[in-house]
Amino acid sequence: MPRVDNEAFYRRAMANHGATPQGLHWRSAYTQTARFVALARCLPHDLTGKTLVDAGCGFGDLYTFLCKHRGPPAGYIGLEVCEPMIQTARERTGCQIWLRDVLHDPLPEADFYLCSGAMNNLTRDETGCFIQHCYGAARQAFVFNLLKGQPGPSRFNYYLPEEIRAQGEALGARVEILEDYLDNDFTAAFHKIY
């Protein structure tokens, strides 16, 4: 059973804060951007010719950030389960934004899969499934962030970096972990090895 009802969780935040970082339950624009910077550090500097899928794209803010700091990728698809976010993401990005549940629906292939914050409300089993599905659909890497800490009864999903490193290694990935940007967060990149 999910930790929270995602639809209600995000609808309340959007009703209170609109199409802002706080409307996605980010603490602030600063913490959202700090996570985006960490994700970008795990990607090639030049995204020309690369395709990206943003799993749990929210309002499309990660795409806007990457375009500004790295240039537009060759292709981008945003995946989102919360319908109210989809139209805003389409308007902000001009890209394909699909209503898609990563846990249950077929996923498009792309060079890189990205996820910022969308796993924070999942159970541990759901997180494992989410990671496997995205890694399986990525040709080069799956790059994502999670809340760092001991698992417990919180409504949020916490992991220790060594748990995620072990999961990536079990999938046969070359694992990269970044922990130097926010106290309670870390970024992982599961790179395909050829």
Salt bridges, closest charged atoms under 4 A:
GLU7 OE2 - ARG11 NE 2.82
ASP61 OD1 - ARG92 NH1 2.87
GLU109 OE1 - ARG139 NH1 3.18
ASP111 OD1 - ARG139 NE 3.12
GLU163 OE2 - ARG124 NH2 2.13
GLU176 OE1 - HIS191 NE2 2.83
GLU179 OE1 - LYS148 NZ 3.27
ASP180 OD1 - ARG41 NH1 2.87
ASP185 OD1 - ARG35 NE 2.69
